[in-house]
Amino acid sequence: MAKRKKASGVWVVCILATVFASQAAADRSADIKDVCTDLVLDYAYYRDRPEPEQLGRLFTKDATLMVMGQAFKGRSEIEKRVRDARDGPVFRHMMSTIRIFVLDADHARGVSYVTVYSAPPGEGPRPLQDPVAVGEYHDQFVRTEHGWQIAQREFVAVYLP
């Protein structure tokens, strides 16, 4: 009888350990999804301001950004792209439908929908125009010594004027 109680106690401990381990893994996955979602939203925010250095920090040093057939390789090229556009049109990236897929403890991928509006430079409200593009961002995220960052981002157009 004592052996049976001891054996059933071991099973209870094993079951509880499995449940807690599964919950911990789910919590880690949710944390990764939250951080990567923030990267998607921060990209839109810093791109629209524009704040090239803040935007650059979202990317790994050797990241690639691909937009409309152009590839920008490395954080410095990505920052330069935004810096050079400061006197150009004003953009607003409206992000929606953000899906993050955790691959392992250090890698994730994501797809997010974007509607991009632009207007001529200037102050104050501008006349609302049709979107310049509606598409998706396809992202590869990686955990680095600086936290989660974007390793690759590609804009895939779905609708263009």
C-alpha positions, 0 to 999 in steps of 0.5 A: 500500500505504501509503495502504491501511494509513493508511486501515485505521488511520483505520477502526480509530481510528473504530471504537475511538472509537465503542466507547469513546463507547458505553461512556461513555454506558452508564456515564453511564446506569448512574450516573444509574440508581444515583443515582435508585435512591438517591433512591427508597430515601432517600425511604423511609428519611427518610419512615419516621424521620421526617426532614422536612428530609432528605426535603425535600432529595431534591426540587426546590424546586417539586416535587409529591408526590401521595398518595391524591388530595392534592397537596403542592406545593413542598419546604416543603409536602412537609416540612410533611406529614412534620413534621405526621405526627411524632406519628402512626402509625409507617410502614415503606415496603418498596421493591422492583422499582425501575426507572429509565429514563434519558431524557437526560443531565438527565432520568429517570423511574422506577417502584418498588413499595412495601408500606406498613405502619403501627402506632400511635406508641410505643416498641419492637416493635409488633404486625405488621398487614396492609399499609396499602397496596401500590402504585407510586411514579411518579417524574420525576427531574431533574439540578439544580445540587444533583445529581439530585432528584425533580421529581414523585412520585405514589403509585398504589395497587394494593391497599388494605384 
